Amino acid sequence: MSVLDDVKYKCSVSSVLNRDNKQHGKSFLFDGCEDTAWSSDQGALQWILITFDEVTKIKSFNFQFQGGFAGKNCSVSLEDGGGKVVHEQPFYPDDINAKQTFDLSSTAESVRKVKFSFEGSTDFFGRIIVYNLELH
């Protein structure tokens, strides 16, 4: 079960493929459906930002990328309510379709924002495709 099932949050993303939110929008990151996905537009730096309405504890996260469109040079950054970064670390997804779990090197107790940054992609044009994102 994802933290996102229990708390209110807002999500923003760097881009959406062809600006087509109905087919490729950020809402598909969390719908649990294997047939839908967030698809970024092309470009070097892509990101996902989740802002919680209340402080939240985060210890791990899952990504399910589409093979051939996985993030490269990835990092996760956690901020507290005052905008201070309380934890930051790189993570290294494989270029596969399967769900991948990443543990944080330390559990963050009072998180208000989580930002995932992708400096590159396994796709030649820099597109990222994510079928599912969960926070635990």
Secondary structure as a PSIPRED ss2 file (coil, helix, strand):
# PSIPRED VFORMAT (PSIPRED V4.0)

   1 M C   1.000  0.000  0.000
   2 S C   1.000  0.000  0.000
   3 V H   0.000  1.000  0.000
   4 L H   0.000  1.000  0.000
   5 D H   0.000  1.000  0.000
   6 D C   1.000  0.000  0.000
   7 V C   1.000  0.000  0.000
   8 K C   1.000  0.000  0.000
   9 Y E   0.000  0.000  1.000
  10 K E   0.000  0.000  1.000
  11 C E   0.000  0.000  1.000
  12 S E   0.000  0.000  1.000
  13 V E   0.000  0.000  1.000
  14 S C   1.000  0.000  0.000
  15 S C   1.000  0.000  0.000
  16 V C   1.000  0.000  0.000
  17 L H   0.000  1.000  0.000
  18 N H   0.000  1.000  0.000
  19 R H   0.000  1.000  0.000
  20 D C   1.000  0.000  0.000
  21 N H   0.000  1.000  0.000
  22 K H   0.000  1.000  0.000
  23 Q H   0.000  1.000  0.000
  24 H H   0.000  1.000  0.000
  25 G C   1.000  0.000  0.000
  26 K H   0.000  1.000  0.000
  27 S H   0.000  1.000  0.000
  28 F H   0.000  1.000  0.000
  29 L H   0.000  1.000  0.000
  30 F C   1.000  0.000  0.000
  31 D C   1.000  0.000  0.000
  32 G C   1.000  0.000  0.000
  33 C C   1.000  0.000  0.000
  34 E C   1.000  0.000  0.000
  35 D C   1.000  0.000  0.000
  36 T C   1.000  0.000  0.000
  37 A C   1.000  0.000  0.000
  38 W E   0.000  0.000  1.000
  39 S E   0.000  0.000  1.000
  40 S C   1.000  0.000  0.000
  41 D C   1.000  0.000  0.000
  42 Q C   1.000  0.000  0.000
  43 G C   1.000  0.000  0.000
  44 A C   1.000  0.000  0.000
  45 L C   1.000  0.000  0.000
  46 Q E   0.000  0.000  1.000
  47 W E   0.000  0.000  1.000
  48 I E   0.000  0.000  1.000
  49 L E   0.000  0.000  1.000
  50 I E   0.000  0.000  1.000
  51 T E   0.000  0.000  1.000
  52 F E   0.000  0.000  1.000
  53 D E   0.000  0.000  1.000
  54 E E   0.000  0.000  1.000
  55 V E   0.000  0.000  1.000
  56 T E   0.000  0.000  1.000
  57 K E   0.000  0.000  1.000
  58 I E   0.000  0.000  1.000
  59 K E   0.000  0.000  1.000
  60 S E   0.000  0.000  1.000
  61 F E   0.000  0.000  1.000
  62 N E   0.000  0.000  1.000
  63 F E   0.000  0.000  1.000
  64 Q E   0.000  0.000  1.000
  65 F E   0.000  0.000  1.000
  66 Q C   1.000  0.000  0.000
  67 G C   1.000  0.000  0.000
  68 G C   1.000  0.000  0.000
  69 F C   1.000  0.000  0.000
  70 A C   1.000  0.000  0.000
  71 G E   0.000  0.000  1.000
  72 K E   0.000  0.000  1.000
  73 N E   0.000  0.000  1.000
  74 C E   0.000  0.000  1.000
  75 S E   0.000  0.000  1.000
  76 V E   0.000  0.000  1.000
  77 S E   0.000  0.000  1.000
  78 L E   0.000  0.000  1.000
  79 E E   0.000  0.000  1.000
  80 D C   1.000  0.000  0.000
  81 G C   1.000  0.000  0.000
  82 G C   1.000  0.000  0.000
  83 G C   1.000  0.000  0.000
  84 K C   1.000  0.000  0.000
  85 V E   0.000  0.000  1.000
  86 V E   0.000  0.000  1.000
  87 H E   0.000  0.000  1.000
  88 E E   0.000  0.000  1.000
  89 Q E   0.000  0.000  1.000
  90 P E   0.000  0.000  1.000
  91 F E   0.000  0.000  1.000
  92 Y C   1.000  0.000  0.000
  93 P C   1.000  0.000  0.000
  94 D C   1.000  0.000  0.000
  95 D C   1.000  0.000  0.000
  96 I C   1.000  0.000  0.000
  97 N C   1.000  0.000  0.000
  98 A C   1.000  0.000  0.000
  99 K C   1.000  0.000  0.000
 100 Q E   0.000  0.000  1.000
 101 T E   0.000  0.000  1.000
 102 F E   0.000  0.000  1.000
 103 D E   0.000  0.000  1.000
 104 L E   0.000  0.000  1.000
 105 S E   0.000  0.000  1.000
 106 S E   0.000  0.000  1.000
 107 T E   0.000  0.000  1.000
 108 A E   0.000  0.000  1.000
 109 E E   0.000  0.000  1.000
 110 S E   0.000  0.000  1.000
 111 V E   0.000  0.000  1.000
 112 R E   0.000  0.000  1.000
 113 K E   0.000  0.000  1.000
 114 V E   0.000  0.000  1.000
 115 K E   0.000  0.000  1.000
 116 F E   0.000  0.000  1.000
 117 S E   0.000  0.000  1.000
 118 F E   0.000  0.000  1.000
 119 E E   0.000  0.000  1.000
 120 G E   0.000  0.000  1.000
 121 S E   0.000  0.000  1.000
 122 T C   1.000  0.000  0.000
 123 D C   1.000  0.000  0.000
 124 F C   1.000  0.000  0.000
 125 F C   1.000  0.000  0.000
 126 G C   1.000  0.000  0.000
 127 R C   1.000  0.000  0.000
 128 I C   1.000  0.000  0.000
 129 I E   0.000  0.000  1.000
 130 V E   0.000  0.000  1.000
 131 Y E   0.000  0.000  1.000
 132 N E   0.000  0.000  1.000
 133 L E   0.000  0.000  1.000
 134 E E   0.000  0.000  1.000
 135 L E   0.000  0.000  1.000
 136 H C   1.000  0.000  0.000
